[in-house]
Amino acid sequence: MNFKKITLIAIRILIGIVFVLSAVTKYISIEAFDMFVFEHELFSWNLTNFITRILIASEACLGLMLLFGIFTKLSRWLTIGSLVVFTIYILIKPFFFEVNSDNCHCFGEVMILSDNQTLIKNVVLLLFSTALFFDKGWKLKYAKYILIASFILPLATTFIVRPPDVIAHAIYGKQIELNMDSFEKLLNMDKVQDMKVSEGKKVLCLYSTACKHCKRTAIKIDVIIKRHKLNKQDFVVLFWGKENSIDVFYKETAAELLPTNQVPPLLFLSATKGRQPIIVLLDNGRIVDLYKSTNINEQKIVEFLN
Protein backbone atom coordinates (compact mmCIF):
# COMPACT_ATOMS: atom_id res chain seq x y z
CA MET A 1 0.00 0.00 0.00
CA ASN A 2 1.59 3.26 -1.14
CA PHE A 3 1.75 6.55 0.76
CA LYS A 4 -0.99 8.22 -1.30
CA LYS A 5 -3.49 5.46 -0.58
CA ILE A 6 -2.63 5.46 3.12
CA THR A 7 -3.11 9.25 3.23
CA LEU A 8 -6.51 9.04 1.52
CA ILE A 9 -7.67 6.34 3.93
CA ALA A 10 -6.42 8.34 6.92
CA ILE A 11 -8.29 11.46 5.78
CA ARG A 12 -11.51 9.48 5.25
CA ILE A 13 -11.22 7.89 8.69
CA LEU A 14 -10.49 11.28 10.28
CA ILE A 15 -13.64 12.80 8.76
CA GLY A 16 -15.62 9.75 9.82
CA ILE A 17 -14.39 10.10 13.40
CA VAL A 18 -15.47 13.76 13.43
CA PHE A 19 -19.01 12.84 12.35
CA VAL A 20 -19.27 9.98 14.84
CA LEU A 21 -17.86 12.19 17.60
CA SER A 22 -20.37 14.90 16.70
CA ALA A 23 -23.24 12.41 16.99
CA VAL A 24 -22.01 10.93 20.28
CA THR A 25 -21.41 14.29 21.98
CA LYS A 26 -24.81 15.60 20.86
CA TYR A 27 -26.37 12.45 22.28
CA ILE A 28 -24.54 12.82 25.60
CA SER A 29 -26.02 16.31 26.00
CA ILE A 30 -29.30 15.56 24.19
CA GLU A 31 -31.43 17.74 26.49
CA ALA A 32 -29.31 20.81 25.75
CA PHE A 33 -29.31 19.99 22.02
CA ASP A 34 -33.11 19.61 22.08
CA MET A 35 -33.40 23.01 23.71
CA PHE A 36 -30.98 24.64 21.27
CA VAL A 37 -32.99 23.43 18.25
CA PHE A 38 -36.30 24.38 19.90
CA GLU A 39 -35.05 27.93 20.49
CA HIS A 40 -35.01 28.44 16.71
CA GLU A 41 -38.84 28.64 17.00
CA LEU A 42 -39.32 26.46 13.92
CA PHE A 43 -40.83 23.30 15.39
CA SER A 44 -43.00 22.23 18.29
CA TRP A 45 -41.23 20.65 21.25
CA ASN A 46 -42.39 17.13 20.41
CA LEU A 47 -41.34 17.47 16.75
CA THR A 48 -37.99 18.92 17.87
CA ASN A 49 -37.36 15.79 19.99
CA PHE A 50 -37.79 13.58 16.93
CA ILE A 51 -35.75 15.79 14.59
CA THR A 52 -32.74 15.95 16.92
CA ARG A 53 -32.62 12.18 17.34
CA ILE A 54 -32.92 11.55 13.60
CA LEU A 55 -30.15 14.09 12.98
CA ILE A 56 -27.89 12.37 15.52
CA ALA A 57 -28.56 8.95 13.98
CA SER A 58 -27.88 10.33 10.48
CA GLU A 59 -24.54 11.84 11.55
CA ALA A 60 -23.54 8.58 13.21
CA CYS A 61 -24.52 6.62 10.10
CA LEU A 62 -22.51 8.89 7.79
CA GLY A 63 -19.50 8.70 10.10
CA LEU A 64 -19.66 4.90 10.16
CA MET A 65 -19.99 4.76 6.37
CA LEU A 66 -16.75 6.73 6.13
CA LEU A 67 -15.01 4.58 8.74
CA PHE A 68 -16.02 1.35 7.00
CA GLY A 69 -15.28 2.80 3.54
CA ILE A 70 -18.61 1.68 2.08
CA PHE A 71 -20.75 3.32 -0.60
CA THR A 72 -17.99 5.84 -1.23
CA LYS A 73 -19.84 7.89 -3.85
CA LEU A 74 -22.89 8.28 -1.61
CA SER A 75 -20.87 9.03 1.52
CA ARG A 76 -18.73 11.55 -0.39
CA TRP A 77 -21.69 13.66 -1.49
CA LEU A 78 -23.47 13.30 1.85
CA THR A 79 -20.32 14.51 3.59
CA ILE A 80 -19.81 17.52 1.34
CA GLY A 81 -23.53 18.32 1.29
CA SER A 82 -23.79 18.16 5.09
CA LEU A 83 -20.78 20.41 5.60
CA VAL A 84 -22.06 22.93 3.06
CA VAL A 85 -25.53 23.01 4.65
CA PHE A 86 -24.12 23.38 8.18
CA THR A 87 -21.80 26.16 6.99
CA ILE A 88 -24.62 28.07 5.29
CA TYR A 89 -26.70 27.67 8.46
CA ILE A 90 -23.92 29.21 10.60
CA LEU A 91 -23.60 32.13 8.17
CA ILE A 92 -27.32 32.97 8.07
CA LYS A 93 -28.12 32.16 11.72
CA PRO A 94 -27.49 35.68 13.09
CA PHE A 95 -29.95 37.14 10.56
CA PHE A 96 -32.84 34.74 11.11
CA PHE A 97 -32.57 33.19 14.57
CA GLU A 98 -32.16 34.65 18.05
CA VAL A 99 -29.97 31.89 19.46
CA ASN A 100 -26.65 31.92 21.25
CA SER A 101 -23.57 32.05 19.00
CA ASP A 102 -21.16 31.00 21.76
CA ASN A 103 -21.88 27.32 21.18
CA CYS A 104 -22.98 25.94 17.82
CA HIS A 105 -23.82 22.60 19.51
CA CYS A 106 -22.09 20.62 16.76
CA PHE A 107 -20.46 18.75 19.65
CA GLY A 108 -23.26 19.32 22.14
CA GLU A 109 -22.01 20.70 25.44
CA VAL A 110 -19.07 18.30 25.61
CA MET A 111 -16.87 20.37 23.30
CA ILE A 112 -17.98 23.99 22.93
CA LEU A 113 -17.20 25.73 19.65
CA SER A 114 -18.31 29.23 18.75
CA ASP A 115 -19.85 29.94 15.36
CA ASN A 116 -16.54 31.31 14.07
CA GLN A 117 -14.62 28.24 15.25
CA THR A 118 -17.25 26.04 13.61
CA LEU A 119 -16.83 27.86 10.31
CA ILE A 120 -13.09 27.21 10.41
CA LYS A 121 -13.69 23.54 11.27
CA ASN A 122 -16.15 23.13 8.40
CA VAL A 123 -13.84 24.79 5.86
CA VAL A 124 -10.97 22.51 6.92
CA LEU A 125 -13.21 19.44 6.66
CA LEU A 126 -14.47 20.55 3.25
CA LEU A 127 -10.87 20.83 2.04
CA PHE A 128 -10.12 17.38 3.42
CA SER A 129 -13.30 16.07 1.78
CA THR A 130 -11.83 16.64 -1.68
CA ALA A 131 -9.69 13.57 -0.93
CA LEU A 132 -12.89 11.48 -0.94
CA PHE A 133 -13.03 11.86 -4.73
CA PHE A 134 -9.85 9.76 -4.98
CA ASP A 135 -10.45 7.24 -2.20
CA LYS A 136 -11.96 3.95 -3.42
CA GLY A 137 -12.98 2.72 0.03
CA TRP A 138 -13.12 -0.97 0.86
CA LYS A 139 -15.08 -3.66 -0.92
CA LEU A 140 -16.87 -5.28 2.00
CA LYS A 141 -19.07 -8.30 1.40
CA TYR A 142 -21.86 -7.16 3.70
CA ALA A 143 -21.77 -3.44 2.90
CA LYS A 144 -25.56 -3.15 2.58
CA TYR A 145 -26.13 -4.75 5.97
CA ILE A 146 -23.48 -2.54 7.55
CA LEU A 147 -25.20 0.53 6.09
CA ILE A 148 -28.59 -0.53 7.47
CA ALA A 149 -27.13 -1.33 10.89
CA SER A 150 -25.19 1.95 10.91
CA PHE A 151 -28.48 3.85 10.80
CA ILE A 152 -30.86 1.54 12.67
CA LEU A 153 -28.65 0.99 15.73
CA PRO A 154 -27.93 4.70 16.46
CA LEU A 155 -31.57 5.55 15.76
CA ALA A 156 -32.83 2.83 18.09
CA THR A 157 -30.36 3.91 20.76
CA THR A 158 -31.48 7.54 20.69
CA PHE A 159 -35.17 6.63 20.82
CA ILE A 160 -34.96 3.84 23.39
CA VAL A 161 -32.29 4.97 25.85
CA ARG A 162 -33.21 8.70 25.72
CA PRO A 163 -36.68 8.71 24.17
CA PRO A 164 -38.54 11.90 23.15
CA ASP A 165 -40.54 13.43 25.99
CA VAL A 166 -43.88 12.42 24.48
CA ILE A 167 -42.81 8.75 24.44
CA ALA A 168 -41.15 8.90 27.86
CA HIS A 169 -44.25 10.45 29.38
CA ALA A 170 -46.53 7.85 27.78
CA ILE A 171 -44.42 5.01 29.23
CA TYR A 172 -43.13 6.38 32.53
CA GLY A 173 -45.20 9.50 33.19
CA LYS A 174 -47.14 9.78 36.40
CA GLN A 175 -50.27 11.82 36.96
CA ILE A 176 -49.51 15.26 38.37
CA GLU A 177 -51.35 16.12 41.54
CA LEU A 178 -51.55 19.18 43.75
CA ASN A 179 -52.36 19.44 47.41
CA MET A 180 -55.50 21.51 46.89
CA ASP A 181 -55.68 22.92 50.42
CA SER A 182 -52.12 24.24 50.20
CA PHE A 183 -52.59 25.34 46.59
CA GLU A 184 -55.63 27.41 47.55
CA LYS A 185 -53.62 29.01 50.34
CA LEU A 186 -50.89 29.77 47.82
CA LEU A 187 -53.34 31.45 45.42
CA ASN A 188 -54.93 33.42 48.26
CA MET A 189 -51.67 34.99 49.43
CA ASP A 190 -51.86 38.78 49.11
CA LYS A 191 -48.77 38.98 46.89
CA VAL A 192 -50.23 36.32 44.56
CA GLN A 193 -53.69 37.93 44.50
CA ASP A 194 -52.02 41.22 43.56
CA MET A 195 -50.78 39.47 40.40
CA LYS A 196 -54.42 38.74 39.44
CA VAL A 197 -53.61 35.06 39.06
CA SER A 198 -57.26 34.11 39.71
CA GLU A 199 -58.66 36.58 37.19
CA GLY A 200 -59.28 35.40 33.65
CA LYS A 201 -57.09 32.82 31.94
CA LYS A 202 -53.59 32.44 33.33
CA VAL A 203 -50.67 30.06 32.86
CA LEU A 204 -49.13 29.59 36.30
CA CYS A 205 -45.52 28.38 36.33
CA LEU A 206 -44.26 26.87 39.58
CA TYR A 207 -40.46 26.78 39.66
CA SER A 208 -37.50 26.34 41.94
CA THR A 209 -34.62 28.70 41.23
CA ALA A 210 -32.10 25.86 41.59
CA CYS A 211 -33.92 23.24 39.47
CA LYS A 212 -32.36 22.50 36.05
CA HIS A 213 -35.67 21.09 34.77
CA CYS A 214 -37.36 24.33 35.80
CA LYS A 215 -34.81 26.29 33.80
CA ARG A 216 -35.41 24.18 30.71
CA THR A 217 -39.15 24.50 31.17
CA ALA A 218 -38.79 28.28 31.46
CA ILE A 219 -36.98 28.29 28.10
CA LYS A 220 -39.76 26.18 26.55
CA ILE A 221 -42.40 28.59 27.81
CA ASP A 222 -40.36 31.55 26.56
CA VAL A 223 -40.14 30.06 23.06
CA ILE A 224 -43.89 29.28 23.04
CA ILE A 225 -44.69 32.88 24.03
CA LYS A 226 -42.43 34.34 21.33
CA ARG A 227 -43.43 31.96 18.55
CA HIS A 228 -47.17 32.47 19.05
CA LYS A 229 -46.90 36.12 20.14
CA LEU A 230 -48.75 35.45 23.38
CA ASN A 231 -49.36 38.12 25.99
CA LYS A 232 -46.70 37.88 28.69
CA GLN A 233 -49.19 39.19 31.25
CA ASP A 234 -51.15 35.95 30.86
CA PHE A 235 -48.23 34.11 32.46
CA VAL A 236 -47.40 34.17 36.17
CA VAL A 237 -44.26 32.64 37.71
CA LEU A 238 -44.02 31.67 41.37
CA PHE A 239 -40.63 30.64 42.74
CA TRP A 240 -39.38 29.13 45.91
CA GLY A 241 -35.74 29.77 46.63
CA LYS A 242 -33.52 32.68 47.59
CA GLU A 243 -34.79 36.00 46.30
CA ASN A 244 -31.46 37.00 44.71
CA SER A 245 -31.38 33.70 42.81
CA ILE A 246 -34.42 34.69 40.73
CA ASP A 247 -32.32 37.20 38.76
CA VAL A 248 -29.72 34.50 38.23
CA PHE A 249 -32.45 32.13 37.00
CA TYR A 250 -33.60 34.58 34.33
CA LYS A 251 -30.03 35.39 33.35
CA GLU A 252 -29.09 31.74 32.90
CA THR A 253 -32.21 30.90 30.88
CA ALA A 254 -32.13 34.16 28.88
CA ALA A 255 -35.93 34.06 29.09
CA GLU A 256 -37.89 37.29 29.06
CA LEU A 257 -39.05 38.47 32.46
CA LEU A 258 -42.63 37.44 33.24
CA PRO A 259 -44.82 38.57 36.15
CA THR A 260 -42.86 36.92 38.95
CA ASN A 261 -42.97 36.54 42.70
CA GLN A 262 -41.42 34.50 45.46
CA VAL A 263 -43.47 32.39 47.89
CA PRO A 264 -42.61 30.53 51.11
CA PRO A 265 -40.80 27.26 50.38
CA LEU A 266 -42.84 25.10 52.76
CA LEU A 267 -46.16 26.26 51.32
CA PHE A 268 -44.89 25.87 47.74
CA LEU A 269 -43.59 22.34 48.35
CA SER A 270 -46.76 21.38 50.18
CA ALA A 271 -48.92 22.65 47.30
CA THR A 272 -46.87 20.84 44.65
CA LYS A 273 -46.25 17.74 46.78
CA GLY A 274 -42.53 18.41 46.48
CA ARG A 275 -42.46 18.42 42.68
CA GLN A 276 -41.36 21.11 40.27
CA PRO A 277 -41.68 22.39 37.67
CA ILE A 278 -45.45 22.33 37.35
CA ILE A 279 -47.43 24.37 34.83
CA VAL A 280 -51.06 25.08 35.76
CA LEU A 281 -53.71 26.40 33.37
CA LEU A 282 -56.14 28.51 35.41
CA ASP A 283 -59.49 29.87 34.26
CA ASN A 284 -60.68 32.36 36.89
CA GLY A 285 -58.84 30.34 39.52
CA ARG A 286 -60.20 26.99 38.32
CA ILE A 287 -57.62 24.40 37.27
CA VAL A 288 -58.08 23.43 33.62
CA ASP A 289 -54.92 21.36 33.15
CA LEU A 290 -51.59 20.48 34.74
CA TYR A 291 -48.26 19.81 33.04
CA LYS A 292 -44.77 18.82 34.04
CA SER A 293 -41.67 19.44 31.95
CA THR A 294 -42.04 16.35 29.75
CA ASN A 295 -45.67 16.75 28.70
CA ILE A 296 -46.19 20.47 28.12
CA ASN A 297 -48.89 20.77 25.46
CA GLU A 298 -47.94 23.77 23.37
CA GLN A 299 -51.03 23.67 21.16
CA LYS A 300 -53.39 23.44 24.13
CA ILE A 301 -51.71 26.38 25.89
CA VAL A 302 -52.06 28.52 22.77
CA GLU A 303 -55.71 27.50 22.26
CA PHE A 304 -56.42 28.08 25.96
CA LEU A 305 -55.11 31.66 25.89
CA ASN A 306 -56.66 32.51 22.52
Residue pairs with C-beta under 8 A, 6 or more apart in sequence:
7 131
8 131
8 134
8 135
9 69
9 135
11 128
11 131
11 132
11 135
12 66
12 67
12 69
12 131
12 132
12 135
12 137
13 66
13 67
14 128
15 66
15 79
15 125
15 128
15 129
15 132
16 62
16 63
16 64
16 65
16 66
16 67
17 63
17 67
18 63
18 125
19 59
19 60
19 62
19 63
19 66
19 79
19 82
20 59
20 60
20 63
20 64
20 67
21 63
21 107
22 59
22 63
22 106
22 107
23 56
23 57
23 59
23 60
23 63
23 154
24 60
25 107
25 108
25 109
25 110
25 111
26 33
26 52
26 55
26 56
26 59
26 105
26 106
26 107
26 108
27 56
27 108
27 157
27 158
27 162
28 108
28 109
28 110
29 108
29 109
29 110
30 52
30 53
30 56
30 108
30 158
30 162
31 216
32 105
32 108
32 109
33 52
33 56
33 105
33 108
34 45
34 48
34 49
34 52
35 216
35 219
35 220
36 99
36 100
36 103
36 105
37 43
37 48
37 51
37 52
38 45
38 48
38 219
38 220
38 223
39 97
39 98
39 99
39 219
39 223
40 97
40 99
41 97
41 223
41 226
41 227
43 51
44 298
44 299
45 165
45 220
45 296
45 298
46 164
46 165
46 166
49 164
49 165
49 166
50 164
53 155
53 158
53 159
53 162
53 164
54 155
56 154
56 158
57 151
57 154
57 155
57 157
57 158
58 151
59 82
60 150
60 151
60 154
61 147
61 150
61 151
61 154
62 75
62 78
62 79
62 82
64 146
64 150
65 71
65 74
65 75
65 78
65 147
65 150
66 75
66 79
68 138
68 140
68 143
68 146
68 150
69 135
69 137
69 138
69 140
70 137
70 138
70 140
70 143
70 146
70 147
71 137
71 143
71 147
72 132
72 135
72 136
72 137
75 132
75 137
76 129
76 132
76 133
79 129
79 132
80 126
80 129
80 132
83 122
83 125
83 126
83 129
84 126
86 106
86 118
86 122
87 119
87 122
87 123
87 126
90 104
90 115
90 118
90 119
90 122
91 119
93 99
93 101
93 115
94 101
94 115
100 254
101 114
101 115
102 112
102 114
103 109
103 112
103 113
103 114
104 113
104 114
104 115
104 117
104 118
106 113
106 118
106 121
107 113
113 121
140 146
159 167
163 171
165 293
165 294
165 295
166 294
166 295
168 294
169 294
169 295
173 292
173 294
173 295
176 275
176 278
176 290
176 291
176 292
177 273
177 290
178 271
178 272
178 273
178 278
178 280
178 287
178 290
179 270
179 271
179 272
179 273
182 267
182 270
182 271
183 271
183 272
185 267
185 271
186 192
186 238
186 263
186 267
186 268
186 271
187 193
187 197
187 198
187 285
189 263
189 267
191 261
191 263
192 236
192 238
192 261
192 263
195 236
195 259
195 261
196 202
197 204
197 236
197 282
197 285
198 282
198 284
198 285
199 284
199 285
200 234
200 283
200 284
201 234
201 281
201 282
201 283
201 284
201 304
201 305
202 234
202 235
202 236
202 281
202 282
203 221
203 234
203 235
203 236
203 279
203 280
203 281
203 282
203 301
203 304
203 305
204 236
204 237
204 238
204 279
204 280
204 281
204 282
205 217
205 218
205 221
205 235
205 236
205 237
205 238
205 258
205 277
205 279
205 280
206 238
206 268
206 271
206 272
206 276
206 277
206 278
206 279
206 280
207 214
207 217
207 218
207 237
207 238
207 239
207 249
207 276
207 277
208 214
208 239
208 240
208 241
208 276
208 277
209 239
209 240
209 241
209 242
209 245
209 246
209 248
209 249
210 241
210 245
211 276
211 277
213 276
213 277
213 293
214 249
214 276
214 277
214 293
215 249
215 252
215 253
216 293
217 277
217 279
217 293
217 296
218 237
218 249
218 253
218 255
218 277
219 253
219 254
219 255
220 293
220 296
221 235
221 255
221 279
221 296
222 253
222 254
222 255
222 256
224 230
224 296
224 298
224 301
224 302
225 232
225 235
225 256
226 256
228 302
230 302
230 305
231 305
232 256
232 258
232 259
233 259
234 305
235 258
235 259
236 258
236 259
236 260
236 261
237 258
237 259
237 260
237 261
238 260
238 261
238 262
238 263
238 268
239 246
239 249
239 260
239 261
239 262
239 263
240 262
240 263
240 264
240 265
240 268
240 269
240 276
241 249
241 262
241 265
243 262
246 260
246 262
250 257
268 276
272 278
275 292
277 292
277 293
278 290
278 291
278 292
279 290
279 291
279 292
279 296
279 301
280 287
280 289
280 290
281 287
281 288
281 289
281 290
281 291
281 300
281 301
281 304
282 288
283 304
288 304
289 297
289 300
289 304
291 297
